[in-house]
Amino acid sequence: MIEKINLSKAYNFLKKYYRCILGIIFALLICINALVYYQYVYLMMKVQPEPVLEKIAINQEILQKVLDNLNIRDANLSRVKTTQYTDPFK
């Protein structure tokens, strides 16, 4: 069967060994920081990867359709802006 943890024993253990526990946590954090620095700073400065540029292909038919659509919208917008409407509240 599972025994219940006596809280006073756990408290006494933590009270007695808190410096060791904090020291271990601090050492682990230092190791993790060193690993992150090594992987993301030191290796990147040493290797200096070249950016890979891929050639972009543009479909001329789709581009022409989009430009035609934009021209139609621009014409409609300019027509709406220049049209004088009567005031319905007068």
N, CA, C and O atoms as a DFTB+ gen file, in Angstrom:
360 C
 N C O
     1  1       0.827      -1.180       0.000
     2  2       0.000       0.000       0.000
     3  2       0.875       1.249       0.000
     4  3       2.043       1.216       0.385
     5  1       0.281       2.332      -0.437
     6  2       0.998       3.605      -0.503
     7  2       0.936       4.262       0.868
     8  3      -0.128       4.427       1.463
     9  1       2.135       4.634       1.348
    10  2       2.198       5.303       2.642
    11  2       2.033       6.804       2.457
    12  3       2.474       7.372       1.458
    13  1       1.404       7.425       3.414
    14  2       1.259       8.878       3.367
    15  2       2.570       9.525       3.783
    16  3       3.271       9.032       4.666
    17  1       2.889      10.634       3.133
    18  2       4.112      11.357       3.443
    19  2       3.858      12.205       4.685
    20  3       2.889      12.961       4.765
    21  1       4.748      12.054       5.634
    22  2       4.662      12.845       6.848
    23  2       5.213      14.238       6.545
    24  3       6.389      14.376       6.210
    25  1       4.380      15.263       6.658
    26  2       4.778      16.616       6.297
    27  2       5.883      17.162       7.194
    28  3       6.712      17.953       6.745
    29  1       5.901      16.754       8.436
    30  2       6.954      17.258       9.323
    31  2       8.320      16.694       8.923
    32  3       9.330      17.388       9.027
    33  1       8.355      15.431       8.463
    34  2       9.628      14.854       8.004
    35  2      10.100      15.552       6.733
    36  3      11.289      15.832       6.580
    37  1       9.172      15.833       5.824
    38  2       9.542      16.522       4.595
    39  2      10.036      17.940       4.912
    40  3      11.017      18.399       4.326
    41  1       9.372      18.620       5.819
    42  2       9.780      19.967       6.210
    43  2      11.169      19.945       6.840
    44  3      12.006      20.794       6.535
    45  1      11.409      18.986       7.709
    46  2      12.727      18.889       8.359
    47  2      13.821      18.571       7.348
    48  3      14.932      19.090       7.449
    49  1      13.505      17.707       6.360
    50  2      14.486      17.382       5.315
    51  2      14.826      18.626       4.502
    52  3      15.997      18.914       4.256
    53  1      13.795      19.362       4.087
    54  2      14.038      20.570       3.294
    55  2      14.754      21.636       4.106
    56  3      15.593      22.366       3.578
    57  1      14.419      21.729       5.403
    58  2      15.077      22.708       6.270
    59  2      16.555      22.370       6.449
    60  3      17.398      23.263       6.537
    61  1      16.860      21.075       6.501
    62  2      18.230      20.641       6.732
    63  2      19.085      20.757       5.464
    64  3      20.257      21.128       5.543
    65  1      18.510      20.444       4.300
    66  2      19.291      20.358       3.065
    67  2      18.930      21.429       2.030
    68  3      19.196      21.237       0.844
    69  1      18.341      22.534       2.441
    70  2      17.907      23.523       1.457
    71  2      19.084      24.146       0.712
    72  3      18.958      24.478      -0.467
    73  1      20.227      24.311       1.381
    74  2      21.390      24.889       0.707
    75  2      21.914      23.952      -0.374
    76  3      22.293      24.401      -1.456
    77  1      21.937      22.665      -0.091
    78  2      22.391      21.696      -1.097
    79  2      21.432      21.668      -2.285
    80  3      21.868      21.612      -3.435
    81  1      20.131      21.706      -2.011
    82  2      19.139      21.678      -3.075
    83  2      19.257      22.930      -3.940
    84  3      19.229      22.841      -5.168
    85  1      19.388      24.083      -3.313
    86  2      19.547      25.325      -4.071
    87  2      20.851      25.333      -4.869
    88  3      20.893      25.848      -5.986
    89  1      21.911      24.765      -4.301
    90  2      23.185      24.675      -5.014
    91  2      23.079      23.787      -6.239
    92  3      23.624      24.116      -7.293
    93  1      22.385      22.668      -6.115
    94  2      22.203      21.766      -7.258
    95  2      21.365      22.448      -8.341
    96  3      21.688      22.348      -9.524
    97  1      20.299      23.135      -7.947
    98  2      19.465      23.845      -8.923
    99  2      20.278      24.938      -9.613
   100  3      20.168      25.112     -10.827
   101  1      21.086      25.670      -8.865
   102  2      21.924      26.721      -9.440
   103  2      22.929      26.140     -10.425
   104  3      23.139      26.697     -11.502
   105  1      23.557      25.008     -10.056
   106  2      24.526      24.371     -10.954
   107  2      23.849      23.885     -12.234
   108  3      24.413      24.021     -13.319
   109  1      22.656      23.326     -12.119
   110  2      21.928      22.882     -13.307
   111  2      21.588      24.062     -14.215
   112  3      21.692      23.955     -15.437
   113  1      21.183      25.182     -13.627
   114  2      20.872      26.365     -14.430
   115  2      22.112      26.901     -15.147
   116  3      22.030      27.326     -16.300
   117  1      23.253      26.880     -14.467
   118  2      24.496      27.318     -15.099
   119  2      24.842      26.404     -16.271
   120  3      25.257      26.884     -17.326
   121  1      24.676      25.097     -16.098
   122  2      24.965      24.148     -17.183
   123  2      24.021      24.355     -18.369
   124  3      24.456      24.323     -19.520
   125  1      22.759      24.563     -18.099
   126  2      21.796      24.788     -19.175
   127  2      22.120      26.081     -19.916
   128  3      22.046      26.125     -21.144
   129  1      22.479      27.132     -19.180
   130  2      22.842      28.403     -19.822
   131  2      24.095      28.244     -20.680
   132  3      24.169      28.815     -21.768
   133  1      25.069      27.486     -20.212
   134  2      26.283      27.257     -20.996
   135  2      25.958      26.484     -22.273
   136  3      26.500      26.790     -23.335
   137  1      25.092      25.502     -22.182
   138  2      24.699      24.732     -23.357
   139  2      23.969      25.601     -24.376
   140  3      24.239      25.518     -25.574
   141  1      23.053      26.428     -23.903
   142  2      22.319      27.314     -24.812
   143  2      23.276      28.311     -25.456
   144  3      23.185      28.560     -26.658
   145  1      24.178      28.878     -24.686
   146  2      25.148      29.815     -25.243
   147  2      25.997      29.126     -26.303
   148  3      26.233      29.691     -27.371
   149  1      26.455      27.916     -26.019
   150  2      27.304      27.188     -26.960
   151  2      26.557      26.908     -28.262
   152  3      27.105      27.111     -29.346
   153  1      25.318      26.447     -28.164
   154  2      24.589      26.066     -29.368
   155  2      24.133      27.261     -30.185
   156  3      24.222      27.226     -31.412
   157  1      23.653      28.304     -29.554
   158  2      23.027      29.381     -30.294
   159  2      23.911      30.597     -30.521
   160  3      23.589      31.423     -31.375
   161  1      24.990      30.739     -29.807
   162  2      25.847      31.907     -29.995
   163  2      27.200      31.483     -30.565
   164  3      27.603      31.951     -31.629
   165  1      27.887      30.610     -29.867
   166  2      29.239      30.237     -30.272
   167  2      29.240      29.515     -31.608
   168  3      30.032      29.856     -32.486
   169  1      28.365      28.519     -31.784
   170  2      28.345      27.770     -33.039
   171  2      27.890      28.636     -34.206
   172  3      28.403      28.481     -35.314
   173  1      26.954      29.532     -33.990
   174  2      26.486      30.398     -35.072
   175  2      27.565      31.385     -35.498
   176  3      27.670      31.714     -36.680
   177  1      28.370      31.862     -34.548
   178  2      29.450      32.772     -34.906
   179  2      30.551      32.032     -35.648
   180  3      31.193      32.603     -36.530
   181  1      30.777      30.779     -35.305
   182  2      31.842      30.017     -35.920
   183  2      31.445      29.505     -37.302
   184  3      32.259      29.520     -38.225
   185  1      30.210      29.058     -37.448
   186  2      29.782      28.458     -38.698
   187  2      29.350      29.524     -39.704
   188  3      29.705      29.434     -40.879
   189  1      28.601      30.518     -39.273
   190  2      28.053      31.582     -40.109
   191  2      27.372      31.017     -41.347
   192  3      27.926      31.082     -42.444
   193  1      26.189      30.468     -41.183
   194  2      25.504      29.855     -42.320
   195  2      25.101      30.887     -43.366
   196  3      24.731      32.014     -43.037
   197  1      25.178      30.484     -44.628
   198  2      24.798      31.354     -45.734
   199  2      23.290      31.264     -45.948
   200  3      22.729      30.169     -45.887
   201  1      22.627      32.378     -46.194
   202  2      21.191      32.312     -46.463
   203  2      20.932      31.657     -47.811
   204  3      21.645      31.895     -48.786
   205  1      19.909      30.838     -47.843
   206  2      19.552      30.136     -49.068
   207  2      18.446      30.928     -49.757
   208  3      17.358      31.102     -49.208
   209  1      18.733      31.400     -50.951
   210  2      17.757      32.168     -51.706
   211  2      17.177      31.284     -52.802
   212  3      17.893      30.757     -53.653
   213  1      15.868      31.141     -52.752
   214  2      15.196      30.353     -53.774
   215  2      14.621      31.297     -54.813
   216  3      14.187      32.404     -54.495
   217  1      14.623      30.848     -56.053
   218  2      14.079      31.653     -57.130
   219  2      12.561      31.651     -57.035
   220  3      11.935      30.603     -56.880
   221  1      11.989      32.827     -57.129
   222  2      10.545      32.967     -57.013
   223  2       9.955      32.966     -58.421
   224  3      10.350      33.753     -59.282
   225  1       9.012      32.074     -58.630
   226  2       8.336      31.999     -59.929
   227  2       6.993      32.709     -59.819
   228  3       6.217      32.450     -58.900
   229  1       6.728      33.602     -60.761
   230  2       5.483      34.361     -60.760
   231  2       4.640      33.897     -61.943
   232  3       5.100      33.870     -63.085
   233  1       3.420      33.541     -61.647
   234  2       2.497      33.143     -62.694
   235  2       1.918      34.421     -63.304
   236  3       1.196      35.157     -62.632
   237  1       2.231      34.685     -64.573
   238  2       1.841      35.930     -65.225
   239  2       0.332      36.045     -65.396
   240  3      -0.218      37.143     -65.307
   241  1      -0.341      34.931     -65.639
   242  2      -1.796      34.976     -65.833
   243  2      -2.514      35.400     -64.556
   244  3      -3.400      36.254     -64.587
   245  1      -2.126      34.801     -63.435
   246  2      -2.748      35.152     -62.161
   247  2      -2.422      36.594     -61.796
   248  3      -3.286      37.317     -61.299
   249  1      -1.196      37.014     -62.034
   250  2      -0.809      38.392     -61.748
   251  2      -1.636      39.370     -62.585
   252  3      -2.069      40.403     -62.075
   253  1      -1.857      39.060     -63.843
   254  2      -2.641      39.936     -64.700
   255  2      -4.094      40.007     -64.238
   256  3      -4.710      41.072     -64.290
   257  1      -4.647      38.871     -63.783
   258  2      -6.018      38.870     -63.270
   259  2      -6.137      39.736     -62.019
   260  3      -7.112      40.471     -61.858
   261  1      -5.154      39.649     -61.144
   262  2      -5.171      40.455     -59.918
   263  2      -5.062      41.932     -60.258
   264  3      -5.779      42.755     -59.688
   265  1      -4.167      42.277     -61.188
   266  2      -4.017      43.677     -61.571
   267  2      -5.284      44.206     -62.247
   268  3      -5.681      45.345     -62.002
   269  1      -5.921      43.396     -63.091
   270  2      -7.188      43.808     -63.702
   271  2      -8.257      44.051     -62.645
   272  3      -9.003      45.027     -62.716
   273  1      -8.324      43.158     -61.667
   274  2      -9.300      43.305     -60.585
   275  2      -9.041      44.591     -59.808
   276  3      -9.983      45.304     -59.460
   277  1      -7.778      44.893     -59.533
   278  2      -7.447      46.135     -58.825
   279  2      -7.807      47.360     -59.653
   280  3      -8.278      48.354     -59.102
   281  1      -7.594      47.309     -60.969
   282  2      -7.959      48.439     -61.828
   283  2      -9.471      48.645     -61.838
   284  3      -9.935      49.785     -61.803
   285  1     -10.248      47.559     -61.886
   286  2     -11.710      47.674     -61.856
   287  2     -12.166      48.275     -60.534
   288  3     -13.042      49.139     -60.518
   289  1     -11.584      47.829     -59.429
   290  2     -11.957      48.381     -58.118
   291  2     -11.589      49.862     -58.017
   292  3     -12.345      50.659     -57.461
   293  1     -10.428      50.222     -58.554
   294  2     -10.009      51.625     -58.508
   295  2     -10.949      52.490     -59.339
   296  3     -11.293      53.601     -58.937
   297  1     -11.363      51.982     -60.494
   298  2     -12.300      52.737     -61.331
   299  2     -13.639      52.903     -60.621
   300  3     -14.227      53.985     -60.660
   301  1     -14.126      51.858     -59.977
   302  2     -15.391      51.959     -59.234
   303  2     -15.274      52.946     -58.079
   304  3     -16.189      53.732     -57.833
   305  1     -14.162      52.907     -57.380
   306  2     -13.981      53.815     -56.247
   307  2     -13.925      55.271     -56.708
   308  3     -14.530      56.145     -56.087
   309  1     -13.205      55.527     -57.789
   310  2     -13.126      56.909     -58.273
   311  2     -14.484      57.370     -58.798
   312  3     -14.826      58.543     -58.646
   313  1     -15.276      56.472     -59.419
   314  2     -16.615      56.832     -59.891
   315  2     -17.521      57.176     -58.714
   316  3     -18.289      58.136     -58.779
   317  1     -17.433      56.393     -57.634
   318  2     -18.268      56.642     -56.458
   319  2     -17.865      57.948     -55.784
   320  3     -18.729      58.684     -55.308
   321  1     -16.581      58.244     -55.737
   322  2     -16.122      59.479     -55.081
   323  2     -16.532      60.727     -55.850
   324  3     -16.774      61.772     -55.246
   325  1     -16.611      60.635     -57.172
   326  2     -16.906      61.821     -57.964
   327  2     -18.405      62.017     -58.209
   328  3     -18.816      63.099     -58.630
   329  1     -19.221      61.008     -57.957
   330  2     -20.653      61.127     -58.207
   331  2     -21.290      61.985     -57.113
   332  3     -21.015      61.804     -55.926
   333  1     -22.148      62.927     -57.535
   334  2     -22.869      63.773     -56.596
   335  2     -24.248      63.172     -56.373
   336  3     -25.032      63.040     -57.313
   337  1     -24.535      62.816     -55.162
   338  2     -25.832      62.247     -54.825
   339  2     -26.713      63.322     -54.205
   340  3     -26.221      64.239     -53.547
   341  1     -28.027      63.201     -54.424
   342  2     -28.951      64.150     -53.815
   343  2     -29.142      63.821     -52.344
   344  3     -29.075      62.660     -51.939
   345  1     -29.376      64.832     -51.570
   346  2     -29.564      64.657     -50.135
   347  2     -30.994      64.189     -49.883
   348  3     -31.923      64.943     -50.174
   349  1     -31.223      62.981     -49.355
   350  2     -32.588      62.490     -49.160
   351  2     -33.299      63.163     -47.998
   352  3     -34.509      62.991     -47.858
   353  1     -32.605      63.921     -47.159
   354  2     -33.233      64.530     -45.983
   355  2     -33.652      65.968     -46.208
   356  3     -34.125      66.621     -45.278
   357  1     -33.492      66.480     -47.422
   358  2     -33.885      67.872     -47.697
   359  2     -35.184      67.895     -48.419
   360  3     -35.691      68.968     -48.744
